Amino acid sequence: MLIRSGDTVEVIAGADRGTTSRVIQLDRVKGKALVENVNRVYKHVRRSQKHPQGGRLSKEMPVQLSNLMYVCESCSSKTRLGVRFTDDGAKERFCKKCGANAGEISPAHASHAKK
């Protein structure tokens, strides 16, 4: 799972297809992500001290990760992510289209460093 919270993604399937937004939260066990303003549903709430008015609250529901594609910041296109080792041995994510760095996954390790 290479998508992280804070990444910009585009929805490629479902009712919100074509929407580009930011990932708020990830559930790695279920393979789902909470994306801003995507897959909004109404939750009916009863009057209480927390919600004195009651009524319908609009909230986001999780989206399956297979329905999301990462949007590269450098080439501005939706793309897949790959993993590679840098020269010092750190593991990083990269854009498969333009090869740009998309963030470090793990710190440098001597066994993976190029000599």
LINKA-V680919 format. One line per field, one symbol per residue. burial: # if it has 16 or more other ideal C-beta (glycine too) atoms within 10 Angstrom, else .. A space follows every 10 residues. Layout:
BEGIN
burial=???
END
This chain:
BEGIN
burial=..#...#### #....#..#. #.#..#.... .####..##. .......... .........# .##.#.#### ##.....##. #...#....# ..###..... .#........ .....
END
